[in-house]
Amino acid sequence: MDTLELNAAANEMRKDIIRMLEAAGSGHPGGSLSCIDTLAALYLGGVMEHDSANPDWEERDRFVLAKGHAAPALYAVLAHAGYLTREELASLRKLGSRLQGHPDSNLVPGVEVSTGSLGQGLSIACGIAAGLRLKGGDQHVFTVLGDGECQEGQVWEAATFAAHQKLDNLVAIVDANGLQIDGDTHDVCQVGDLGDKFAAFGWDVNRVDGHDIEAMIELFNTLKAKRDGKPHMVIETTVKGKGVSFMEGQAGWHGKAPNAEEASIALAELEEGGR
């Protein structure tokens, strides 16, 4: 896909997120909308090696959604990448559905790890990256964390491990939208400059606009080719609720689904924005 096609796909996935959350009556729109451009770059922009016809392909790159509450974004991109049908997205959080509120690797093709307990995803990604290296593979592991998630101590234990093990096949991405369920991250628990902190732990730190798909693709591909003995951190500046005016920058939309009227307004805005 070229940049125009990728941006159009991301816009369609935003619509999918709104539709599935409205149908479910629960879920997390804000952080799903803020990270969907990142997932579009990884899955549809040619960054990650993967095969929807063979989800367990040994040579695939791995992806871990550490911020598991953003499952609607992962389900949307998996549908656009061919792992699911877009029709199945309407079953989000329904009784008997494969698409639970947090991703389940036992149910959904393309989901590497069941996530949901914040703080654990980076540790899991580190373990996968270390295991792949021990097997002599050239695959990469990508993981997306929330900036509020970086208040968890286990994140920093994992950061220490990754640097010590020189896991340069690991790319961790922080969706830095500045908000979490209880408000601004700097009010809830100030984490300071995450880039400086990860650099102090021995990581290669990079910064990018998390809504510039072309820039993200260029950066991710550069990091895949970079074997310098350091794990890679990407701090992405994003907007929570991106694409829907009344959700943008609002902590109240962290874990609240739109009703029918709100969904209609959101979809109309996205339709207009996609033209």
KETORSE-195405 format. One record per atom (N, C-alpha, C): x negated, y negated, z negated; residue number from 1; atom name. Coordinates in steps of 0.1 Angstrom, whole numbers. Last residue first. Layout:
% KETORSE-195405
REC  X  Y  Z  NUM  CA
...
This chain:
% KETORSE-195405
REC  122  -118  -32  275  N
REC  124  -122  -18  275  CA
REC  112  -131  -14  275  C
REC  121  -112  -58  274  N
REC  114  -103  -49  274  CA
REC  115  -107  -35  274  C
REC  136  -131  -72  273  N
REC  121  -132  -73  273  CA
REC  114  -123  -63  273  C
REC  161  -121  -67  272  N
REC  157  -134  -61  272  CA
REC  142  -136  -61  272  C
REC  160  -98  -81  271  N
REC  163  -97  -67  271  CA
REC  159  -110  -60  271  C
REC  155  -108  -107  270  N
REC  145  -100  -100  270  CA
REC  148  -99  -85  270  C
REC  180  -121  -111  269  N
REC  167  -129  -111  269  CA
REC  156  -121  -104  269  C
REC  197  -100  -110  268  N
REC  199  -110  -100  268  CA
REC  186  -119  -100  268  C
REC  189  -85  -132  267  N
REC  187  -79  -119  267  CA
REC  188  -90  -108  267  C
REC  196  -103  -153  266  N
REC  182  -99  -151  266  CA
REC  180  -94  -137  266  C
REC  224  -104  -150  265  N
REC  216  -116  -149  265  CA
REC  201  -113  -145  265  C
REC  229  -77  -156  264  N
REC  233  -82  -143  264  CA
REC  225  -95  -140  264  C
REC  220  -74  -182  263  N
REC  213  -67  -172  263  CA
REC  217  -72  -158  263  C
REC  238  -91  -195  262  N
REC  224  -95  -195  262  CA
REC  217  -87  -184  262  C
REC  262  -75  -191  261  N
REC  261  -89  -186  261  CA
REC  246  -94  -185  261  C
REC  255  -51  -204  260  N
REC  259  -51  -190  260  CA
REC  257  -65  -184  260  C
REC  227  -57  -225  259  N
REC  240  -53  -223  259  CA
REC  243  -54  -208  259  C
REC  193  -46  -228  258  N
REC  202  -56  -223  258  CA
REC  216  -49  -222  258  C
REC  179  -33  -259  257  N
REC  183  -31  -245  257  CA
REC  193  -42  -241  257  C
REC  151  -41  -278  256  N
REC  165  -43  -276  256  CA
REC  169  -42  -262  256  C
REC  124  -44  -286  255  N
REC  131  -31  -287  255  CA
REC  146  -32  -286  255  C
REC  115  -70  -277  254  N
REC  106  -59  -279  254  CA
REC  113  -45  -278  254  C
REC  130  -92  -277  253  N
REC  133  -83  -266  253  CA
REC  122  -71  -266  253  C
REC  121  -108  -297  252  N
REC  133  -102  -299  252  CA
REC  137  -92  -288  252  C
REC  98  -121  -287  251  N
REC  96  -109  -295  251  CA
REC  109  -101  -297  251  C
REC  95  -135  -256  250  N
REC  105  -134  -267  250  CA
REC  103  -121  -275  250  C
REC  83  -139  -232  249  N
REC  77  -145  -244  249  CA
REC  86  -144  -256  249  C
REC  112  -133  -213  248  N
REC  97  -137  -213  248  CA
REC  93  -144  -225  248  C
REC  139  -130  -212  247  N
REC  131  -121  -220  247  CA
REC  116  -125  -222  247  C
REC  149  -149  -196  246  N
REC  154  -150  -210  246  CA
REC  147  -139  -218  246  C
REC  136  -142  -171  245  N
REC  134  -155  -177  245  CA
REC  138  -155  -192  245  C
REC  118  -116  -161  244  N
REC  132  -119  -166  244  CA
REC  131  -131  -175  244  C
REC  91  -114  -157  243  N
REC  101  -112  -145  243  CA
REC  115  -116  -149  243  C
REC  80  -99  -187  242  N
REC  76  -106  -174  242  CA
REC  87  -103  -163  242  C
REC  81  -92  -213  241  N
REC  94  -94  -206  241  CA
REC  92  -100  -192  241  C
REC  51  -108  -222  240  N
REC  61  -99  -226  240  CA
REC  74  -102  -219  240  C
REC  26  -113  -200  239  N
REC  37  -120  -205  239  CA
REC  48  -109  -209  239  C
REC  -10  -109  -204  238  N
REC  3  -106  -198  238  CA
REC  14  -114  -205  238  C
REC  -44  -104  -199  237  N
REC  -34  -114  -203  237  CA
REC  -21  -111  -196  237  C
REC  -61  -76  -207  236  N
REC  -52  -81  -197  236  CA
REC  -43  -92  -204  236  C
REC  -93  -64  -211  235  N
REC  -83  -72  -218  235  CA
REC  -74  -79  -208  235  C
REC  -107  -33  -208  234  N
REC  -101  -44  -200  234  CA
REC  -90  -51  -208  234  C
REC  -136  -16  -215  233  N
REC  -124  -22  -220  233  CA
REC  -120  -33  -211  233  C
REC  -154  14  -211  232  N
REC  -149  2  -205  232  CA
REC  -136  -3  -211  232  C
REC  -183  28  -226  231  N
REC  -168  29  -223  231  CA
REC  -164  15  -219  231  C
REC  -215  31  -212  230  N
REC  -206  23  -220  230  CA
REC  -192  26  -217  230  C
REC  -232  41  -193  229  N
REC  -233  46  -206  229  CA
REC  -224  39  -216  229  C
REC  -228  32  -168  228  N
REC  -238  26  -175  228  CA
REC  -239  30  -190  228  C
REC  -214  36  -140  227  N
REC  -219  46  -150  227  CA
REC  -231  40  -157  227  C
REC  -190  24  -121  226  N
REC  -200  19  -130  226  CA
REC  -203  30  -141  226  C
REC  -168  31  -106  225  N
REC  -181  33  -100  225  CA
REC  -193  29  -109  225  C
REC  -147  22  -122  224  N
REC  -149  37  -119  224  CA
REC  -163  40  -113  224  C
REC  -151  -5  -121  223  N
REC  -154  2  -133  223  CA
REC  -155  17  -131  223  C
REC  -142  -11  -95  222  N
REC  -156  -14  -99  222  CA
REC  -160  -6  -111  222  C
REC  -115  -3  -98  221  N
REC  -124  4  -88  221  CA
REC  -139  2  -91  221  C
REC  -106  -23  -116  220  N
REC  -106  -9  -119  220  CA
REC  -115  0  -111  220  C
REC  -110  -47  -100  219  N
REC  -117  -44  -113  219  CA
REC  -118  -29  -116  219  C
REC  -92  -43  -79  218  N
REC  -107  -45  -76  218  CA
REC  -115  -42  -89  218  C
REC  -68  -40  -93  217  N
REC  -73  -29  -85  217  CA
REC  -88  -31  -82  217  C
REC  -66  -66  -104  216  N
REC  -68  -54  -113  216  CA
REC  -73  -42  -105  216  C
REC  -63  -82  -82  215  N
REC  -75  -84  -91  215  CA
REC  -77  -71  -100  215  C
REC  -38  -72  -73  214  N
REC  -50  -72  -64  214  CA
REC  -63  -73  -73  214  C
REC  -21  -79  -94  213  N
REC  -23  -65  -90  213  CA
REC  -36  -63  -82  213  C
REC  -18  -98  -119  212  N
REC  -25  -99  -106  212  CA
REC  -29  -85  -101  212  C
REC  -10  -95  -144  211  N
REC  1  -96  -134  211  CA
REC  -5  -98  -120  211  C
REC  -31  -97  -161  210  N
REC  -24  -84  -160  210  CA
REC  -12  -84  -151  210  C
REC  -61  -111  -153  209  N
REC  -47  -114  -153  209  CA
REC  -39  -101  -151  209  C
REC  -89  -98  -173  208  N
REC  -82  -100  -160  208  CA
REC  -67  -104  -163  208  C
REC  -121  -90  -185  207  N
REC  -108  -96  -187  207  CA
REC  -102  -99  -173  207  C
REC  -142  -65  -201  206  N
REC  -137  -72  -189  206  CA
REC  -124  -79  -192  206  C
REC  -169  -50  -218  205  N
REC  -156  -57  -219  205  CA
REC  -154  -66  -206  205  C
REC  -183  -21  -228  204  N
REC  -183  -30  -216  204  CA
REC  -170  -37  -215  204  C
REC  -188  -17  -263  203  N
REC  -181  -15  -251  203  CA
REC  -184  -25  -240  203  C
REC  -199  -19  -289  202  N
REC  -207  -13  -279  202  CA
REC  -200  -10  -265  202  C
REC  -186  -34  -308  201  N
REC  -186  -19  -310  201  CA
REC  -194  -12  -299  201  C
REC  -187  -59  -297  200  N
REC  -195  -56  -309  200  CA
REC  -196  -41  -312  200  C
REC  -168  -55  -277  199  N
REC  -182  -57  -273  199  CA
REC  -191  -54  -285  199  C
REC  -145  -54  -293  198  N
REC  -149  -42  -286  198  CA
REC  -163  -43  -281  198  C
REC  -146  -82  -302  197  N
REC  -146  -70  -312  197  CA
REC  -151  -57  -305  197  C
REC  -143  -97  -279  196  N
REC  -156  -98  -287  196  CA
REC  -157  -86  -296  196  C
REC  -117  -88  -272  195  N
REC  -129  -86  -263  195  CA
REC  -142  -86  -271  195  C
REC  -101  -97  -292  194  N
REC  -103  -83  -290  194  CA
REC  -115  -80  -282  194  C
REC  -104  -121  -315  193  N
REC  -108  -119  -301  193  CA
REC  -111  -104  -298  193  C
REC  -79  -114  -340  192  N
REC  -91  -121  -335  192  CA
REC  -92  -119  -320  192  C
REC  -58  -103  -351  191  N
REC  -68  -93  -347  191  CA
REC  -80  -101  -341  191  C
REC  -35  -110  -377  190  N
REC  -45  -116  -367  190  CA
REC  -56  -106  -364  190  C
REC  -5  -99  -380  189  N
REC  -19  -95  -385  189  CA
REC  -29  -99  -375  189  C
REC  16  -117  -375  188  N
REC  18  -104  -382  188  CA
REC  5  -99  -388  188  C
REC  6  -139  -362  187  N
REC  13  -141  -375  187  CA
REC  14  -128  -383  187  C
REC  -6  -129  -340  186  N
REC  -15  -136  -349  186  CA
REC  -8  -140  -362  186  C
REC  16  -117  -327  185  N
REC  5  -108  -333  185  CA
REC  -3  -116  -342  185  C
REC  48  -129  -334  184  N
REC  35  -131  -328  184  CA
REC  25  -122  -335  184  C
REC  71  -102  -343  183  N
REC  68  -116  -339  183  CA
REC  54  -117  -333  183  C
REC  76  -75  -348  182  N
REC  79  -84  -359  182  CA
REC  76  -99  -355  182  C
REC  69  -62  -324  181  N
REC  83  -61  -328  181  CA
REC  86  -72  -339  181  C
REC  47  -86  -308  180  N
REC  50  -72  -313  180  CA
REC  64  -73  -319  180  C
REC  27  -105  -285  179  N
REC  39  -102  -293  179  CA
REC  40  -88  -297  179  C
REC  6  -108  -267  178  N
REC  7  -117  -278  178  CA
REC  18  -115  -288  178  C
REC  0  -92  -246  177  N
REC  11  -101  -244  177  CA
REC  14  -110  -256  177  C
REC  -23  -74  -234  176  N
REC  -23  -85  -244  176  CA
REC  -12  -95  -242  176  C
REC  -28  -44  -231  175  N
REC  -17  -52  -226  175  CA
REC  -15  -63  -236  175  C
REC  -59  -32  -227  174  N
REC  -51  -37  -237  174  CA
REC  -41  -47  -230  174  C
REC  -73  -2  -216  173  N
REC  -67  -14  -211  173  CA
REC  -57  -19  -222  173  C
REC  -102  18  -211  172  N
REC  -91  14  -220  172  CA
REC  -86  0  -216  172  C
REC  -116  42  -193  171  N
REC  -112  28  -191  171  CA
REC  -100  25  -200  171  C
REC  -143  64  -193  170  N
REC  -131  60  -200  170  CA
REC  -128  45  -197  170  C
REC  -167  72  -186  169  N
REC  -156  77  -177  169  CA
REC  -143  73  -183  169  C
REC  -186  66  -204  168  N
REC  -184  56  -194  168  CA
REC  -174  61  -183  168  C
REC  -190  72  -234  167  N
REC  -179  76  -225  167  CA
REC  -177  66  -214  167  C
REC  -210  75  -255  166  N
REC  -213  69  -242  166  CA
REC  -203  73  -231  166  C
REC  -205  82  -280  165  N
REC  -206  93  -271  165  CA
REC  -209  88  -256  165  C
REC  -204  57  -292  164  N
REC  -215  66  -296  164  CA
REC  -217  77  -286  164  C
REC  -181  46  -280  163  N
REC  -194  40  -277  163  CA
REC  -206  50  -281  163  C
REC  -162  64  -290  162  N
REC  -164  63  -275  162  CA
REC  -177  57  -272  162  C
REC  -164  60  -318  161  N
REC  -167  73  -312  161  CA
REC  -170  72  -297  161  C
REC  -155  33  -321  160  N
REC  -168  37  -325  160  CA
REC  -173  50  -318  160  C
REC  -129  36  -311  159  N
REC  -139  27  -304  159  CA
REC  -153  30  -308  159  C
REC  -118  52  -330  158  N
REC  -120  57  -316  158  CA
REC  -130  49  -309  158  C
REC  -118  35  -351  157  N
REC  -125  47  -352  157  CA
REC  -128  53  -338  157  C
REC  -101  16  -341  156  N
REC  -115  12  -342  156  CA
REC  -124  24  -345  156  C
REC  -77  29  -340  155  N
REC  -82  24  -328  155  CA
REC  -97  21  -329  155  C
REC  -72  34  -367  154  N
REC  -76  46  -359  154  CA
REC  -82  41  -345  154  C
REC  -61  10  -377  153  N
REC  -75  14  -380  153  CA
REC  -80  25  -371  153  C
REC  -42  -11  -358  152  N
REC  -43  2  -364  152  CA
REC  -58  6  -365  152  C
REC  -41  -34  -343  151  N
REC  -41  -36  -357  151  CA
REC  -43  -22  -365  151  C
REC  -36  -26  -317  150  N
REC  -50  -27  -321  150  CA
REC  -52  -32  -336  150  C
REC  -9  -29  -313  149  N
REC  -14  -16  -317  149  CA
REC  -29  -16  -322  149  C
REC  -8  -55  -304  148  N
REC  -3  -52  -317  148  CA
REC  -8  -39  -322  148  C
REC  -16  -49  -278  147  N
REC  -25  -57  -286  147  CA
REC  -21  -56  -301  147  C
REC  -12  -15  -266  146  N
REC  -7  -28  -269  146  CA
REC  -17  -36  -278  146  C
REC  -31  3  -241  145  N
REC  -27  0  -255  145  CA
REC  -20  -13  -256  145  C
REC  -35  27  -217  144  N
REC  -30  14  -219  144  CA
REC  -25  13  -234  144  C
REC  -62  45  -202  143  N
REC  -52  44  -213  143  CA
REC  -48  29  -214  143  C
REC  -78  68  -180  142  N
REC  -73  54  -182  142  CA
REC  -62  55  -194  142  C
REC  -106  86  -172  141  N
REC  -94  86  -181  141  CA
REC  -90  71  -183  141  C
REC  -119  103  -143  140  N
REC  -118  92  -152  140  CA
REC  -105  93  -160  140  C
REC  -140  130  -132  139  N
REC  -127  124  -134  139  CA
REC  -128  112  -144  139  C
REC  -160  146  -128  138  N
REC  -163  132  -124  138  CA
REC  -150  124  -126  138  C
REC  -171  173  -150  137  N
REC  -162  167  -141  137  CA
REC  -165  152  -139  137  C
REC  -184  188  -169  136  N
REC  -192  184  -157  136  CA
REC  -183  177  -147  136  C
REC  -173  194  -192  135  N
REC  -170  204  -181  135  CA
REC  -178  200  -169  135  C
REC  -180  172  -207  134  N
REC  -186  185  -211  134  CA
REC  -184  195  -200  134  C
REC  -162  154  -194  133  N
REC  -177  152  -193  133  CA
REC  -184  165  -196  133  C
REC  -138  163  -204  132  N
REC  -140  163  -190  132  CA
REC  -155  162  -187  132  C
REC  -141  158  -232  131  N
REC  -139  171  -227  131  CA
REC  -142  172  -212  131  C
REC  -143  130  -232  130  N
REC  -154  138  -237  130  CA
REC  -153  152  -232  130  C
REC  -117  123  -223  129  N
REC  -129  119  -216  129  CA
REC  -141  127  -219  129  C
REC  -101  135  -243  128  N
REC  -100  140  -229  128  CA
REC  -113  136  -221  128  C
REC  -110  119  -265  127  N
REC  -111  134  -265  127  CA
REC  -111  140  -251  127  C
REC  -101  94  -257  126  N
REC  -116  97  -259  126  CA
REC  -118  112  -259  126  C
REC  -74  98  -257  125  N
REC  -81  95  -244  125  CA
REC  -96  97  -245  125  C
REC  -70  101  -284  124  N
REC  -67  112  -275  124  CA
REC  -74  110  -262  124  C
REC  -77  75  -293  123  N
REC  -84  87  -298  123  CA
REC  -82  99  -288  123  C
REC  -58  60  -280  122  N
REC  -71  58  -277  122  CA
REC  -80  70  -281  122  C
REC  -34  69  -293  121  N
REC  -36  71  -279  121  CA
REC  -50  70  -275  121  C
REC  -29  62  -320  120  N
REC  -35  76  -317  120  CA
REC  -39  77  -302  120  C
REC  -16  38  -323  119  N
REC  -30  40  -328  119  CA
REC  -37  53  -324  119  C
REC  18  48  -328  118  N
REC  8  38  -323  118  CA
REC  -6  40  -331  118  C
REC  33  75  -317  117  N
REC  27  70  -329  117  CA
REC  16  61  -326  117  C
REC  36  81  -290  116  N
REC  46  73  -296  116  CA
REC  41  68  -310  116  C
REC  31  107  -265  115  N
REC  27  96  -273  115  CA
REC  39  88  -280  115  C
REC  20  135  -250  114  N
REC  31  130  -257  114  CA
REC  26  119  -266  114  C
REC  1  134  -220  113  N
REC  1  134  -234  113  CA
REC  14  129  -240  113  C
REC  6  133  -192  112  N
REC  -5  140  -198  112  CA
REC  -4  143  -212  112  C
REC  31  134  -170  111  N
REC  28  129  -184  111  CA
REC  18  138  -190  111  C
REC  35  149  -147  110  N
REC  27  137  -146  110  CA
REC  24  130  -160  110  C
REC  68  160  -156  109  N
REC  56  162  -148  109  CA
REC  48  148  -146  109  C
REC  80  163  -188  108  N
REC  79  154  -177  108  CA
REC  67  156  -169  108  C
REC  78  181  -210  107  N
REC  90  180  -202  107  CA
REC  88  173  -189  107  C
REC  55  180  -224  106  N
REC  61  193  -222  106  CA
REC  73  193  -213  106  C
REC  50  154  -228  105  N
REC  42  161  -218  105  CA
REC  47  175  -215  105  C
REC  72  128  -231  104  N
REC  69  142  -236  104  CA
REC  62  150  -225  104  C
REC  73  94  -241  103  N
REC  70  104  -231  103  CA
REC  67  117  -237  103  C
REC  102  83  -259  102  N
REC  88  83  -258  102  CA
REC  84  95  -249  102  C
REC  128  88  -254  101  N
REC  124  75  -257  101  CA
REC  110  72  -257  101  C
REC  128  112  -226  100  N
REC  131  108  -239  100  CA
REC  126  93  -242  100  C
REC  138  126  -200  99  N
REC  132  113  -202  99  CA
REC  136  108  -216  99  C
REC  151  149  -198  98  N
REC  137  150  -199  98  CA
REC  131  137  -203  98  C
REC  182  151  -217  97  N
REC  174  145  -206  97  CA
REC  159  148  -209  97  C
REC  198  159  -238  96  N
REC  194  169  -228  96  CA
REC  185  164  -217  96  C
REC  213  127  -241  95  N
REC  212  141  -247  95  CA
REC  209  151  -236  95  C
REC  193  101  -228  94  N
REC  205  108  -229  94  CA
REC  203  122  -234  94  C
REC  169  86  -224  93  N
REC  174  87  -237  93  CA
REC  188  94  -239  93  C
REC  177  83  -190  92  N
REC  168  79  -201  92  CA
REC  175  79  -214  92  C
REC  190  88  -167  91  N
REC  192  97  -178  91  CA
REC  184  94  -190  91  C
REC  182  72  -146  90  N
REC  195  68  -153  90  CA
REC  197  77  -165  90  C
REC  161  85  -134  89  N
REC  158  75  -144  89  CA
REC  170  71  -152  89  C
REC  170  102  -115  88  N
REC  169  107  -128  88  CA
REC  166  97  -138  88  C
REC  169  86  -92  87  N
REC  182  89  -97  87  CA
REC  181  94  -112  87  C
REC  142  86  -85  86  N
REC  147  74  -91  86  CA
REC  161  76  -97  86  C
REC  126  117  -94  85  N
REC  135  110  -85  85  CA
REC  140  97  -92  85  C
REC  91  121  -101  84  N
REC  105  121  -105  84  CA
REC  113  115  -94  84  C
REC  68  118  -87  83  N
REC  68  129  -97  83  CA
REC  83  131  -102  83  C
REC  65  97  -69  82  N
REC  69  110  -64  82  CA
REC  70  121  -74  82  C
REC  60  72  -76  81  N
REC  48  79  -71  81  CA
REC  52  94  -67  81  C
REC  83  63  -86  80  N
REC  79  57  -73  80  CA
REC  67  64  -67  80  C
REC  84  78  -109  79  N
REC  94  80  -99  79  CA
REC  89  75  -86  79  C
REC  62  68  -123  78  N
REC  62  82  -119  78  CA
REC  72  85  -108  78  C
REC  71  42  -127  77  N
REC  60  44  -118  77  CA
REC  59  59  -114  77  C
REC  93  48  -145  76  N
REC  95  41  -133  76  CA
REC  84  43  -123  76  C
REC  80  61  -167  75  N
REC  89  68  -159  75  CA
REC  92  62  -145  75  C
REC  64  39  -176  74  N
REC  58  51  -171  74  CA
REC  67  59  -162  74  C
REC  85  21  -184  73  N
REC  75  17  -173  73  CA
REC  68  29  -167  73  C
REC  97  36  -204  72  N
REC  105  32  -192  72  CA
REC  95  28  -180  72  C
REC  76  38  -224  71  N
REC  80  49  -216  71  CA
REC  88  45  -203  71  C
REC  67  21  -243  70  N
REC  68  15  -230  70  CA
REC  71  27  -220  70  C
REC  61  35  -266  69  N
REC  75  30  -265  69  CA
REC  77  23  -251  69  C
REC  34  42  -264  68  N
REC  44  52  -259  68  CA
REC  58  46  -258  68  C
REC  7  30  -259  67  N
REC  19  23  -264  67  CA
REC  32  31  -258  67  C
REC  -8  49  -245  66  N
REC  -10  48  -259  66  CA
REC  3  41  -265  66  C
REC  -5  68  -220  65  N
REC  2  56  -224  65  CA
REC  2  56  -239  65  C
REC  -32  80  -202  64  N
REC  -25  81  -215  64  CA
REC  -18  68  -218  64  C
REC  -42  98  -173  63  N
REC  -36  85  -179  63  CA
REC  -29  88  -192  63  C
REC  -69  111  -154  62  N
REC  -59  112  -164  62  CA
REC  -54  98  -169  62  C
REC  -75  121  -120  61  N
REC  -78  112  -132  61  CA
REC  -66  114  -141  61  C
REC  -78  155  -109  60  N
REC  -70  143  -111  60  CA
REC  -77  134  -121  60  C
REC  -88  180  -105  59  N
REC  -97  169  -101  59  CA
REC  -90  155  -104  59  C
REC  -68  199  -110  58  N
REC  -79  197  -119  58  CA
REC  -87  185  -117  58  C
REC  -34  192  -109  57  N
REC  -46  193  -101  57  CA
REC  -58  190  -110  57  C
REC  -9  192  -121  56  N
REC  -20  197  -129  56  CA
REC  -33  199  -121  56  C
REC  8  182  -101  55  N
REC  5  174  -113  55  CA
REC  -6  179  -121  55  C
REC  12  183  -71  54  N
REC  4  192  -79  54  CA
REC  -1  184  -92  54  C
REC  26  163  -60  53  N
REC  29  176  -56  53  CA
REC  22  187  -64  53  C
REC  13  140  -69  52  N
REC  26  143  -74  52  CA
REC  31  157  -71  52  C
REC  -19  136  -77  51  N
REC  -11  143  -67  51  CA
REC  2  147  -73  51  C
REC  -46  113  -81  50  N
REC  -35  121  -86  50  CA
REC  -27  126  -75  50  C
REC  -70  90  -89  49  N
REC  -68  102  -81  49  CA
REC  -57  110  -88  49  C
REC  -62  55  -92  48  N
REC  -63  69  -98  48  CA
REC  -61  80  -88  48  C
REC  -61  35  -72  47  N
REC  -72  35  -82  47  CA
REC  -73  49  -88  47  C
REC  -41  31  -54  46  N
REC  -53  39  -49  46  CA
REC  -64  39  -60  46  C
REC  -19  18  -63  45  N
REC  -29  10  -56  45  CA
REC  -41  17  -52  45  C
REC  -2  34  -77  44  N
REC  2  31  -63  44  CA
REC  -9  24  -56  44  C
REC  -14  37  -103  43  N
REC  -8  48  -96  43  CA
REC  -5  46  -81  43  C
REC  -26  12  -109  42  N
REC  -33  25  -112  42  CA
REC  -27  36  -103  42  C
REC  -8  -8  -102  41  N
REC  -22  -9  -97  41  CA
REC  -28  5  -98  41  C
REC  14  -1  -117  40  N
REC  15  -1  -102  40  CA
REC  1  -1  -96  40  C
REC  5  -5  -142  39  N
REC  8  9  -138  39  CA
REC  9  10  -123  39  C
REC  3  -33  -142  38  N
REC  -9  -24  -144  38  CA
REC  -7  -10  -139  38  C
REC  29  -40  -139  37  N
REC  20  -43  -128  37  CA
REC  7  -35  -129  37  C
REC  40  -31  -163  36  N
REC  44  -24  -151  36  CA
REC  34  -28  -139  36  C
REC  37  -44  -188  35  N
REC  26  -35  -183  35  CA
REC  29  -29  -169  35  C
REC  59  -60  -193  34  N
REC  46  -66  -193  34  CA
REC  35  -57  -187  34  C
REC  81  -43  -192  33  N
REC  79  -52  -182  33  CA
REC  66  -59  -181  33  C
REC  75  -29  -216  32  N
REC  76  -22  -204  32  CA
REC  74  -31  -192  32  C
REC  77  -49  -236  31  N
REC  64  -43  -233  31  CA
REC  64  -34  -221  31  C
REC  106  -54  -233  30  N
REC  95  -64  -232  30  CA
REC  82  -59  -228  30  C
REC  124  -31  -235  29  N
REC  121  -38  -222  29  CA
REC  109  -47  -222  29  C
REC  129  -3  -249  28  N
REC  119  -13  -251  28  CA
REC  117  -20  -238  28  C
REC  161  10  -262  27  N
REC  148  11  -256  27  CA
REC  140  -2  -257  27  C
REC  196  15  -254  26  N
REC  185  13  -263  26  CA
REC  172  14  -256  26  C
REC  214  20  -234  25  N
REC  218  12  -246  25  CA
REC  208  11  -257  25  C
REC  210  33  -211  24  N
REC  207  40  -223  24  CA
REC  213  33  -235  24  C
REC  217  14  -192  23  N
REC  225  26  -192  23  CA
REC  223  34  -205  23  C
REC  197  -5  -198  22  N
REC  211  -9  -199  22  CA
REC  220  4  -200  22  C
REC  175  10  -191  21  N
REC  177  6  -205  21  CA
REC  191  1  -207  21  C
REC  178  14  -164  20  N
REC  178  25  -173  20  CA
REC  180  21  -187  20  C
REC  178  -13  -154  19  N
REC  189  -4  -152  19  CA
REC  189  7  -162  19  C
REC  152  -23  -161  18  N
REC  165  -29  -166  18  CA
REC  176  -20  -165  18  C
REC  136  -5  -147  17  N
REC  135  -6  -162  17  CA
REC  148  -12  -167  17  C
REC  143  -10  -121  16  N
REC  146  3  -126  16  CA
REC  146  3  -141  16  C
REC  133  -36  -119  15  N
REC  148  -34  -118  15  CA
REC  151  -20  -124  15  C
REC  106  -30  -120  14  N
REC  112  -39  -131  14  CA
REC  128  -37  -131  14  C
REC  104  -17  -97  13  N
REC  102  -9  -109  13  CA
REC  108  -17  -121  13  C
REC  106  -37  -79  12  N
REC  116  -27  -79  12  CA
REC  116  -19  -92  12  C
REC  82  -51  -85  11  N
REC  95  -58  -87  11  CA
REC  107  -47  -87  11  C
REC  64  -32  -77  10  N
REC  64  -36  -91  10  CA
REC  78  -43  -94  10  C
REC  69  -33  -49  9  N
REC  72  -20  -57  9  CA
REC  73  -23  -72  9  C
REC  60  -58  -43  8  N
REC  74  -55  -41  8  CA
REC  78  -42  -49  8  C
REC  34  -55  -49  7  N
REC  41  -65  -57  7  CA
REC  56  -62  -55  7  C
REC  27  -37  -29  6  N
REC  26  -33  -43  6  CA
REC  34  -43  -52  6  C
REC  32  -51  -6  5  N
REC  40  -39  -9  5  CA
REC  39  -35  -23  5  C
REC  12  -71  -8  4  N
REC  27  -74  -7  4  CA
REC  36  -62  -11  4  C
REC  -11  -55  -8  3  N
REC  -7  -63  -20  3  CA
REC  7  -67  -20  3  C
REC  -4  -23  7  2  N
REC  -11  -36  6  2  CA
REC  -6  -43  -6  2  C
REC  -8  12  0  1  N
REC  0  0  0  1  CA
REC  -9  -13  0  1  C
